[in-house]
């Protein structure tokens, strides 16, 4: 079709064109029209030149009547054409809107005779969907009731008010009365006044619905009048009049511009097609416009009665016959077909005597009711079948040989089998006429099945993630803690290299290429990428938790102290140092302190050797708004960034340095005390002085054999104890002996103290007895 080609929007059988939207899209191409389009309709008496006027005015190609052959109906139904080439008095090449023109079948035609149903509905439809309604009439028809379509307008006004009066009070339609063959004898103002009075009279006599009693004609319509010269006798003037009319459709901003905002339906183009179809459906099924004969009324009443009786009989037999057969497809379908045919046969025998169109209409309605009743049983059967097939699939997937069959392969094989079995059952119902449409059932099956497959995939994924997690987390923790406990200046480079290698090693079986993974569960590339991202999030959170939990103040102080002591207490070969001078201790102290503190900043802030802060490449929390990177105030009142790389605050760093200094100062003081202790032993000249002063005593001992013997015994004993390091046992023996002696003395004293009172009491008893004997 070309842009000017027209389509039959509503045909003679009152069917709406289902490809209207495709026609609209073809007309506008790839342009985004939005609301910049307009809809115009024309109606009037048959053979009054409506199509001719539209073709001249809008450059359309509607079929027109050839008066030299025969005056007959040309336009049948309602036709739609597109144009943006309005015939005007001036050349306007840009900014012209898209206009869709509706050519409505003429009224009062001999072809339809007294059947005015379609012309009423067509006129009502034109008013309901158009911005401008061109009423085409001849000058000599003005003043007539039927000839100028006043009877039709009265019916259309009344029904339009009842259907659409309350829905859109702000929307109006322009009624443009085009008076044809206006030769100027009667002024246009006089003709317009005559038509206006007739319209106002018609409106006042309408039966208005509740809520619209006080409404005015001008609440819903604006009126415009235009005269056109005789097309044959005044051809040049007719053409000029048409061009002037065209100006009013393109000259925006002028007083006579017809496309006012209040006329537009404010719908995008695709929304207008849906709106038009809904309007026609409502108009077509509106009983106020449907005027059937008495014969049709009787047919409808009787066929409805017969249909209800057949349906009641069907329902009475249904539950009793179907309940035992729900588990078997063959038996169930045969019984359903039998019951349905019995019901339709009963209806056909009695209802086929009435008007065929009514009989067939009610028959279709009865079939819909039967299928609706049957669909419950079919759905129940299919749901049971699906549950059974799903359980079989689940067992098949879970019990597969994992060494030879993957999850995806097992799921694909089982899925194909299930879908084949399910479709076979649906086709059986459809072929037997028990199921008119399988779209809803198939859609529900697909949705439910996808949900179950997703659950199975999620369970498989959870198992794999759990396995990865079980290996990944301990490995990351062990490696990170080992590297942090023996830090170097490049410790964060080593940690990140180990971090990436650990992830790669745990996911190597799923890697297809660099940065692309397939977890072999049947997920898309995007879903696999999301799983990989979640694993990285898990790894980063593990790294974050491990680093910040391990690098506490005490741990960092301990690491610095160990690095200090490794250099301070041991030489380059790993042997313990023996200090000789304080200068040597001070020099080693400075070197060891520098060695320890060279990793302090590394442990305080996670940065690479290139001085780049380590920032996770995935979100570390559920929130995506960047709150983790904001400046905040901690418990110590210090401002700093809440980031992975920020391990210690400034206050914490000062605390670490204070503790570290105290501990290494204690180590240095202990080392210096050891030197002082070695320097405070007895000088050699004291021994010479003792020898000189104690020479006489020495000779006495030498000359006395007892003293010599005791000296040799004590000297040998001292040598043996010192040589074999037996001072500990000797001290223990002496301490044990002293302890035993003390215990024995305490027992004796305790016994003595306890026996003192008892002896006094015995003495007193003896004195008392002697005293009694004397008295006797």
Beta strands, then each sheet from edge to edge (+ up, - down):
strand 1: 7-10
strand 2: 37-44
strand 3: 78-83
strand 4: 98-104
strand 5: 132-138
strand 6: 173-180
strand 7: 221-227
strand 8: 511-513
strand 9: 516-517
strand 10: 631-633
strand 11: 639-641
sheet 1: 1+ 3- 4+ 2+ 5+ 6+ 7+
sheet 2: 8+ 9-
sheet 3: 10+ 11-
end
